[in-house]
Amino acid sequence: MTIGTEHEFSINDPQFNPLSVSDTILKTICGSFKSEILFGDVKLGKELQKNVIEMVPRNYSDSIAVLEEQLVKGIRKFSHVFRDRYQLLGLGMHPTLKPEETAVWDHDEGEYYEAYDRLFDIRQHGWLNIQALQVNLSYTGEKDLVAQYNRLRCLLPYLIAVTAASPVVEGRSTGTADNRLLYYRENQKEIPLICNRIIPEKVESVHDYRRQQEEIFAELRKRDAEILCEEWVNSGGVIIRFSRKCLEIKALDEQDCIRSDMAVCAFIRTLLRCPSLPVETEQDALLALTEEAIREGTAAFRPELEGLYTRAWGHATAEERLYLPFIRERIEHGSLAEIVRDRFEREQEIGPILSDLAMALRMNRPYGTG
């Protein structure tokens, strides 16, 4: 199975104040305000909000280690080019940013952003303060596609729990592990079908999925927003990208470093390889589990996650077993959100935590390890 990832990092000054300078960075590198550029072993790209930059491996691969190598080189090159001018930071949200403190990308694709703003008001956290790890998984045909899609929808609550990494909003610990998804699931509430409370409905065929997609398109056309009738408009936790021939998982918070992100990829891929899994399949049950995962992170699911981990280990390749122990750490000691929240509530100071997280990203060493 070929895999690709997309990583969203906030851009900060040395004191971790967010900077709306993605366009400045891209122009510094290539001489113009391009929305995506090659940058050594990675591609750098813009996001809606100018305080975030996306990093993508230059090539998809069936090797997680190859993806990790490309991305680590990209981060090192970024650090070499910009020195201490900019600090990159993971997490699912920037923990101190207020929406009015950032800016929207204004160099191209403005017609899409104008449509989104007219329908949903993009000047809020669910649009301007979100950082996701997106995982793209190849499929071989319709049968494989449908099977993977339905398996992933059932795994989403557990994956959300393990990857929760947004416990602090505007400098305040909210008590919720995954605030990004709280905002994300509401950011297009005027057309609920677009996000469908994160968990998509089960499908029996590609026709089923296209029918659901057409229902979204019909709602957009009613609102004179046909420009948004594209496959990427679907904001569920997992969607199908027919143009790329892949499934795209959108429900995961960005983690602390590339090694952690790759561990998540290994966990997902091994679980997809298991012949069967003891997980819920019914929609209401999955929605209830997702609420728990958003609130509590791994604390709500430790026995279930331990069972999934055991099955994943039994179906992992030698390469994947190099990464899976990082997932075991998350299961035993809590998601990144739980670890950050506990330290912040003890120390009541966010700066040192962010400094350590930025170091974790630069050194590719999961936060809190040796």
Order of alpha helices (4+ residues) and beta strands (2+ residues): beta-alpha-beta-beta-beta-alpha-beta-alpha-alpha-beta-alpha-beta-beta-alpha-alpha-beta-beta-alpha-alpha-alpha-alpha-alpha-alpha
